[in-house]
Amino acid sequence: IMGLLKGIDPLLTADVLHILRSMGHGDKLCICDCNFPAAQVATNSTSKKHVILTVTLPEALDAICSVFPLDFFEEKQAVYMGPQEGVEMPPAGVEVVSSMKEVIMKNCGG
């Protein structure tokens, strides 16, 4: 699939690129599933934008990390939500977290 801009993943819509370009050091980006109240959280954000990408977390993260550097001076450059203490993450969750880490290492090193 080819987008309008050369070398830019077609998942990176104008809204996504605008949000990424508007971010500064220390700003946070939430990539979440449909169970997260993203629309409500977005109303309290700088951009007020809630963008829906209908792809997997690794696909979205790969597109975003292809153009977006992480702040390695921050203690935690990326975090993910997991089950509460004492509850084991299901196998599908373990697989997604593993894929997420691979995508970050591929694009951002560190």
Buried (B, 14 or more C-beta within 10 A) or exposed (E): EEEEEEEBBEBBBEEBBEBBEEBEEEEEEEBEEEEEEBEEEBEEBEBEEBBEBEEEBBBBBBBBBBBBEBEEEEEEEBEEEEEEEEEEEEEEBEEBBEBBBEBBEEBBEE
